[in-house]
Amino acid sequence: MRTSSLLAVAAASIQHVYTAAYDAEIASALQGRLRIKDAGFTCSVLEAVLGSEVVVTFEDSKYTAQEQANYSPTCWLSAACFVSPEDIDQVSAAVRIIGALQTTFSIRSGGKNLNPGFASIDESGVLLSLAKLTRLELAEDEGSLNIGPGVLWDEVYDFVVPKGLVVVGSRYNQVGVPGFLLGGGISFYTNQYGVAIDNIKSFTVVLASGKVVVASSFKYCDLYKALKGGNSNFGVVVNFELYTYPHETLHWQTRGYNPEDAGATLEAYAEFQLTGMSDPLARVDMNIFGDRPIIIMIYNGGAPPPGTFDAFLNLTVPFEELVPPTSGTYLELQAIQAIRFINEHPHNYGETFSHTINGTYMAEIEQVFLELMVEPSNTYEDFSFLWVPVAMPASVARDDNVLGIEPVEQQWHEWMIEWDNDEYNDAMLELGRNVTAVLTAATDEAGTLLPYLFMNTAGGSQPVLQSYGEENVAFMKAVAKKYDPTAVFQRQFGGWLLRDL
């Protein structure tokens, strides 16, 4: 059959898929006329149905820009085509077509995931980009904000803060909304309101059938809970409704310390977590760039009460005042964080682990990490690394999500390596896995290791969903089977999937 005839059959057939309920037998009924599990053919069908403005193929002049839209070049994979729906109906149509033709696919929103194949895919599949879904709309009572998956957090804050409101979102402006939220999400307000995923009022989801549902605590409650940590195992989220909160003046200051004082600052961080963090308005973020610690002390509500940050203010080691005590808006605070994602597109990779609070151990494990970085620093050009201990209060543990977080004060560690040369990619990924193995073994031996793995900073091979615990895994599997009975997302999607458990 000629290509033109194939496309005619495809377009006519997909009209049924586009307008009616999903027919689980569509693929087998069309065998012999349509090619299943053929990404190139699926792209032709998608283009015939959705148009060339939505579907970008190899021959298109816009292909390279789509291919390189991901943050890390490690994820610049050459998809068979890039599909950018302009509305929810087109997302529904694309999902039905991809499902019916049994084609592998991936979903990209902000493109900040550092794991190849998670928000990217090679020529074997289709990349579904949600970049054009840019809804930003306050509810009539201003108690919630609807956000499309194509929006970045700087756009969210620019929209909502001038209205005297905030939402629990990313600390970094250029991160996309969906990946941050579905992965859990740590914000400047986490001590006060919990992780970001617990501040979502509703999800609008395109199921594998193409049906669009709104999951909340009142309807599709099981799907609502499963999405709070279960990522893309159940459908494509095309709208997030977040609770809004009053914007208050914030107070912050930033200090840098000498490398030889990293141990002292880490012990101070542990002390703060066990004392100063009892005030939910107080937060300290720490980054160790190479071997130099930098902290930012933040208070939501003007000047902090005396004693709040004494763990750091009473340190007797030298420091550099990078940002003096400052009061301002959330937008001003966000501006100083933007540097995190300003670079020349180096390759990036990182992983995560968690443990209970022990200041002495935190200093020791950071030294273990530095020792692991000596050889690659001497071997690879343009190699750098980052160590990020993240203080999390016991209050982030809740039973209305599937994260399985234990109700204890804890640290979620993130480490990252960066490099420039493509030739190092495989070696860096292998290095990453080895680093985490050493760190978690040492943490386990010290008796402080916790099972939880934070999805936003996890490596692709880390068992994130398994870390939520058997009960939550069983619940997610039941929800996935209910809402995706033909297992489209388990068979055809990539990333952290229930099929692997």
C-alpha positions in Angstrom: 0.0 0.0 0.0 1.3 3.4 -0.9 2.2 5.9 1.8 -0.7 8.2 0.8 -3.1 5.3 1.1 -1.7 4.3 4.5 -2.2 7.9 5.7 -5.7 8.0 4.4 -6.6 4.8 6.2 -4.8 6.1 9.3 -6.5 9.4 9.3 -9.9 7.8 8.8 -9.3 5.2 11.4 -8.0 7.7 14.0 -11.1 9.8 13.6 -12.7 7.1 15.7 -9.9 7.2 18.2 -10.1 11.0 18.3 -13.9 11.2 19.0 -15.0 8.0 20.7 -14.1 6.0 23.7 -10.9 4.0 23.5 -11.3 0.7 21.6 -8.8 -1.8 23.0 -9.0 -3.8 19.8 -8.2 -1.0 17.4 -4.6 -2.0 16.9 -5.3 -5.7 16.1 -8.3 -4.7 13.9 -6.1 -2.5 11.7 -3.1 -4.9 11.5 -2.1 -5.3 7.8 -3.0 -1.8 7.0 -1.3 0.1 9.9 2.0 -0.6 11.4 2.2 -1.0 15.1 5.3 -0.4 17.2 6.7 1.7 14.4 7.6 5.2 15.6 8.1 6.6 12.1 4.6 5.4 11.0 3.1 6.7 14.2 4.6 10.1 13.6 3.0 10.1 10.1 -0.4 9.3 11.6 0.0 12.0 14.3 1.0 14.6 11.6 -2.0 13.6 9.4 -4.4 14.0 12.3 -2.9 16.9 14.3 -1.0 18.8 11.6 2.6 19.8 10.9 2.4 22.7 13.3 2.0 20.2 16.1 4.3 17.4 14.9 8.0 18.1 14.1 9.9 15.3 12.3 13.5 14.9 11.2 13.0 16.9 8.1 11.6 19.9 9.9 13.8 23.0 10.4 12.5 23.2 14.0 13.7 19.6 14.8 17.1 20.6 16.3 15.6 23.2 18.6 13.1 20.5 19.9 15.9 18.0 20.3 18.0 20.4 22.3 15.3 21.8 24.5 16.3 19.6 27.5 18.5 21.2 30.1 21.3 18.6 30.0 22.9 17.6 26.6 23.0 14.1 28.0 19.2 14.1 27.3 19.4 15.5 23.8 18.0 12.4 22.2 16.7 12.2 18.6 13.1 11.3 18.9 11.3 10.0 15.8 9.2 13.1 16.2 8.2 15.8 18.7 4.5 16.3 19.3 3.5 19.7 20.9 -0.3 19.7 21.4 -1.9 23.1 21.6 -4.8 22.1 23.9 -6.0 19.2 26.0 -8.1 17.7 23.2 -4.9 17.3 21.1 -3.1 15.7 24.1 -6.0 13.2 24.3 -5.8 12.5 20.6 -2.1 12.0 20.7 -2.3 9.6 23.7 -5.0 7.6 22.0 -3.0 7.3 18.7 0.2 6.4 20.5 -1.6 3.9 22.6 -3.4 2.3 19.7 -0.3 2.0 17.6 1.7 0.6 20.6 4.5 3.1 20.2 7.0 4.0 23.0 6.9 7.6 24.1 8.1 10.1 26.7 6.7 13.3 28.1 8.6 16.6 28.4 7.5 19.8 30.1 10.4 21.9 31.5 13.0 19.4 30.4 15.1 19.6 33.6 15.2 15.9 34.4 18.9 14.8 34.1 18.1 11.1 33.4 18.3 10.2 29.7 15.0 8.6 28.5 12.9 10.2 31.2 11.9 13.5 29.6 13.5 12.4 26.3 13.5 9.5 23.9 15.5 8.3 21.0 14.4 7.5 17.4 12.5 4.4 18.7 9.7 6.6 20.1 7.7 9.8 20.2 8.4 12.8 22.5 5.2 14.4 23.7 6.0 18.0 24.6 3.5 19.9 26.8 5.3 23.2 26.3 2.3 24.9 24.6 -0.1 24.3 27.5 0.6 27.5 29.4 -2.6 28.2 31.4 -2.3 30.5 34.4 -5.6 31.3 36.0 -6.7 32.1 39.5 -9.9 30.7 40.9 -12.6 33.2 41.4 -12.0 33.2 45.2 -8.2 33.4 44.6 -7.8 30.3 46.8 -6.2 28.3 44.1 -4.2 28.7 40.9 -4.6 26.6 37.8 -1.2 26.0 36.1 -0.6 24.3 32.7 2.3 21.9 32.3 4.1 24.1 29.9 4.7 26.9 32.4 8.0 27.5 34.2 8.1 28.6 37.8 9.3 32.2 37.1 6.2 32.7 35.1 4.1 31.4 37.9 5.7 33.8 40.5 5.5 36.7 38.1 1.8 36.1 37.8 0.8 35.4 41.4 3.2 37.4 43.6 2.0 40.9 42.4 -1.5 39.8 43.4 -0.3 39.3 47.0 -0.2 35.5 46.8 2.3 32.7 46.7 2.2 29.0 45.9 4.4 26.2 47.1 6.7 25.9 44.1 10.3 25.4 43.1 13.2 27.4 44.6 14.6 27.7 41.1 12.9 29.8 38.5 13.7 27.9 35.3 12.4 24.5 36.5 9.2 23.2 34.8 6.0 22.8 36.9 5.1 19.1 36.3 8.4 17.4 37.0 8.9 19.4 40.1 5.4 18.8 41.5 5.0 15.1 40.5 8.4 14.4 42.0 7.5 15.8 45.4 8.9 19.3 45.3 11.0 21.1 48.0 10.3 24.9 48.3 11.1 27.8 50.5 7.8 27.0 52.2 8.3 23.3 52.9 8.8 23.7 56.6 5.5 25.6 56.8 3.3 23.9 54.2 5.0 20.6 53.5 6.3 19.3 50.2 4.8 20.8 47.0 2.8 17.7 46.0 0.7 18.0 49.2 -0.4 21.5 48.1 -2.2 20.4 45.0 -6.0 20.8 45.1 -6.6 18.8 41.9 -5.0 17.2 38.9 -6.5 17.3 35.4 -5.4 14.0 33.8 -5.6 12.5 30.3 -5.9 8.8 30.8 -4.6 6.1 28.4 -8.1 5.9 27.0 -8.1 9.6 26.1 -10.7 10.3 28.8 -10.0 13.6 30.7 -10.7 13.5 34.4 -10.2 15.9 37.3 -8.8 14.0 40.4 -9.1 15.6 43.8 -9.9 14.6 47.4 -13.6 14.6 46.4 -13.6 12.7 43.1 -11.2 10.1 41.7 -9.7 10.2 45.2 -7.6 7.1 44.6 -6.0 8.6 41.5 -5.5 11.9 43.4 -3.5 10.1 46.1 -1.5 8.0 43.7 -0.4 11.0 41.7 1.0 12.5 44.9 4.3 10.7 44.3 3.5 8.1 41.7 4.6 10.3 38.8 3.5 9.4 35.2 2.3 5.8 35.9 -1.4 6.7 35.5 -1.8 9.3 32.7 -0.7 12.7 31.4 -1.3 15.6 33.8 -2.5 18.6 31.8 -3.4 21.0 34.6 -2.3 21.4 38.2 -4.6 23.3 40.6 -2.4 24.6 43.5 -3.6 26.2 46.8 -2.5 29.8 47.2 -1.4 31.5 50.4 -0.9 35.1 51.4 2.4 36.6 50.4 4.5 37.8 53.4 7.7 39.8 53.4 10.7 37.5 53.6 14.0 38.0 55.3 17.2 36.3 54.2 21.0 36.5 54.3 23.7 34.4 52.6 27.1 33.4 53.9 30.1 31.5 52.4 32.6 29.5 54.4 36.1 28.2 53.8 36.5 24.6 52.7 38.3 23.6 55.9 35.2 24.7 57.9 32.7 22.5 56.0 32.5 20.1 58.9 31.6 22.9 61.4 28.9 24.3 59.1 27.4 20.8 58.6 27.3 20.3 62.4 25.6 23.7 62.7 23.1 22.7 60.0 22.2 19.6 62.1 21.9 21.8 65.2 19.6 24.2 63.4 17.4 21.4 62.2 16.9 20.1 65.7 16.3 23.5 67.2 15.7 26.5 64.9 13.5 24.5 62.5 10.9 24.1 65.3 9.7 27.5 63.9 8.0 26.5 60.6 8.7 30.0 59.2 12.5 29.4 59.4 14.6 27.6 56.7 18.2 27.2 55.9 19.4 25.9 52.5 23.0 24.7 52.1 25.1 24.0 49.0 28.7 22.9 49.0 30.1 23.9 45.6 33.2 21.7 45.2 34.3 22.0 48.8 33.0 25.5 49.7 29.8 25.7 51.8 27.3 28.4 51.1 24.2 28.8 53.2 21.1 31.0 52.9 19.0 31.7 56.0 15.4 32.5 55.2 12.5 33.6 57.4 9.0 33.9 56.0 7.5 36.9 57.8 10.0 39.7 58.2 12.9 39.7 60.7 13.4 36.4 62.5 12.9 36.1 66.2 16.2 36.2 68.2 17.9 32.9 68.4 16.3 31.4 65.3 19.6 31.1 63.3 22.0 31.0 66.3 23.4 27.7 65.1 25.1 29.6 62.3 25.3 33.1 63.7 27.3 31.8 66.7 29.8 29.9 64.5 33.3 31.2 65.3 34.8 30.3 61.9 35.5 32.9 59.2 32.8 33.6 56.7 32.1 35.9 53.7 28.8 37.9 53.8 27.6 37.2 50.3 24.2 38.7 50.9 23.7 40.9 53.9 20.5 40.7 56.0 17.8 41.6 53.5 14.0 41.9 53.5 12.0 41.7 50.4 9.5 39.9 48.2 9.5 36.4 47.1 10.4 37.5 43.6 13.6 39.2 44.9 14.5 36.0 46.9 14.0 33.9 43.7 16.3 36.2 41.7 19.3 35.2 43.8 18.5 31.5 43.3 18.4 31.8 39.5 22.2 31.2 39.3 21.6 27.5 39.9 20.5 27.1 36.3 22.8 29.6 34.5 25.5 27.6 32.6 26.8 26.8 29.2 24.8 23.6 29.0 27.3 21.2 30.7 26.3 17.6 31.1 24.8 16.9 34.5 24.0 13.8 36.6 23.1 13.3 40.2 21.6 10.9 42.7 20.1 11.0 46.2 19.8 9.3 49.5 18.3 10.1 52.9 19.2 9.6 56.6 18.4 10.7 60.1 20.1 13.7 61.7 23.6 13.3 63.1 25.9 16.3 62.7 29.1 14.4 63.1 28.1 11.8 60.6 27.0 14.6 58.1 30.5 16.0 58.3 32.1 12.5 57.8 30.0 11.5 54.8 30.7 14.8 53.0 34.4 14.0 53.4 33.8 10.5 51.9 32.1 12.3 48.9 35.1 14.6 48.5 37.5 11.7 48.5 35.4 10.0 45.8 35.7 13.2 43.7 39.5 13.4 43.8 40.3 10.9 41.0 37.6 12.1 38.5 38.7 15.7 39.2 42.2 14.8 38.2 41.2 12.6 35.2 38.5 14.6 33.5 38.7 18.1 32.1 36.0 20.7 33.1 34.7 18.4 35.8 32.9 19.9 38.8 30.7 18.7 41.6 28.1 19.8 44.1 27.0 18.4 47.5 23.5 19.5 48.8 22.2 18.4 52.2 18.5 19.3 52.5 17.0 19.6 56.0 13.5 18.1 56.1 11.2 18.3 59.1 9.2 15.4 60.5 6.0 17.2 59.5 6.5 16.4 55.8 5.4 12.8 56.6 1.7 12.4 55.7 -0.6 9.5 54.9 -2.6 11.2 52.1 0.2 10.7 49.6 2.2 7.6 48.5 5.7 8.9 49.4 6.1 6.7 52.6 8.2 9.3 54.4 9.0 8.3 58.0 7.9 10.9 60.6 11.4 11.8 61.8 13.7 14.8 61.3 15.9 13.9 58.3 18.3 14.9 55.5 17.6 14.4 51.8 21.1 14.5 50.3 21.6 15.4 46.6 24.9 15.3 44.9 25.6 16.3 41.3 28.5 16.1 38.9 28.9 18.2 35.8 31.2 17.9 32.7 31.5 19.2 29.2 32.9 16.4 27.0 30.4 14.0 25.4 33.0 11.3 25.5 32.7 11.2 29.3 29.0 10.4 29.4 29.1 6.7 30.0 32.0 7.0 32.5 30.1 9.7 34.4 27.0 7.7 34.7 29.0 4.7 36.0 30.8 7.0 38.4 27.5 8.3 39.7 26.1 4.8 40.4 29.4 3.9 42.2 29.3 7.1 44.3 25.8 6.4 45.6 26.7 2.8 46.4 29.6 3.9 48.6 27.6 6.7 50.3 24.6 4.5 51.1 26.7 1.7 52.3 28.5 4.0 54.7 25.2 5.6 55.8 23.7 2.2 56.5 26.8 1.1 58.5 26.4 4.2 60.6 22.8 3.3 61.4 21.3 6.4 60.0 20.1 5.4 56.5 16.4 5.9 55.6 14.7 4.1 52.7 13.1 7.2 51.1 14.5 8.4 47.8 13.5 11.9 46.6 12.4 11.6 43.0 13.3 15.1 42.0 17.0 14.5 42.6 17.2 10.7 42.0 19.2 8.9 39.4 17.4 6.9 36.8 18.5 3.5 38.2 17.6 4.3 41.8 14.5 2.4 43.0 12.4 5.5 43.9 8.9 3.9 43.8 10.1 0.9 45.8 11.4 3.3 48.5 7.8 4.3 49.2 7.2 0.9 50.9 5.2 -2.2 50.0 1.8 -0.9 51.0 2.1 2.2 48.8 3.5 0.2 45.9 0.5 -2.2 46.1 -1.9 0.8 46.2 -0.2 2.4 43.1 -0.4 -0.8 41.2 -4.1 -1.2 41.9 -4.7 2.4 40.8 -2.7 2.0 37.6 -4.6 -1.2 36.7 -7.9 0.6 37.3 -7.2 3.7 35.2 -4.9 2.1 32.6 -6.2 -1.4 32.2 -4.4 -2.0 28.9 -1.1 -0.9 30.6 -0.2 1.7 28.0 2.0 3.7 30.4 3.6 0.5 31.8 4.3 -1.0 28.4 5.2 2.0 26.3 6.5 4.7 28.7 9.9 5.2 30.4 11.1 6.4 33.7 10.2 5.2 37.2 7.5 2.7 36.5 5.5 0.2 38.5 6.2 -2.5 35.9 9.7 -2.7 37.3 8.6 -3.7 40.8 
